[in-house]
């Protein structure tokens, strides 16, 4: 049986750090207000000349180095981002060039906002399982600060910039048991009826501008708790597992209260939930691979652990992935 195994992970965060006190100098807010409602203390902000492809490339190179690989070993690049360098070409092709893939394989962007990494991981998994590729670089990278209206305190306090990546490789020795390493299942959903609750107010075919993030916070919060919880249950049911069978929950880092509500509802102890939102903020498609990398590098996630990832983003999009590390 062929499975897709995550063999390495890596991340990059811009040097610039913006604390809640820094934001309070720009818009009417304060550290206590932001922390109480979101759990965020600070976030990384890209330099003016720093593009999404720069951050994606940095995270990809870390991944390759950890795996002992080069760009010529990669068959495909799947880059999840809402903030591409340009409308076209795909930012993934820039990363392809930067890491030295040449004309080997292919590269394209995936746009599912905060669910982008799960969508990209599912795409890589299916390409590998179909036998079309053997090794993929899956990246979530965002320069979300470029979409923010810094006079809107309901959104500008939430987001940050960064990139995270994983290398996914085919394993043809899997036995089809629950002890196998690799991706067990992925689950993707969307509902366009709610697209206006979390969106930008611009676009190339509408305003001819990028636009700013606009959000109905209460409705998005409610939907996130429901949909992210459903995605967890779906992954567990598909694999005949209980929450107690999973060592680590790695959710999209949108809001601490959302994560706490989901964990409590599904009986995941807080000590088994990876949270980086306090230092990273919401980095959209980058948040899950950033959190994964932190937990792998500090030794919490170990080989053989069951890791459950879940997310929800604008669209609405939502999904989950269950992986044995």
Beta strands, then each sheet from edge to edge (+ up, - down):
strand 1: 3-12
strand 2: 17-19
strand 3: 42-44
strand 4: 76-80
strand 5: 106-110
strand 6: 135-143
strand 7: 161-171
strand 8: 182-190
strand 9: 198-200
strand 10: 213-215
strand 11: 248-251
strand 12: 306-313
strand 13: 317-324
sheet 1: 1+ 7- 6+ 4+ 5+
sheet 2: 2+ 3-
sheet 3: 8+ 13- 12+ 11+
sheet 4: 9+ 10-
end
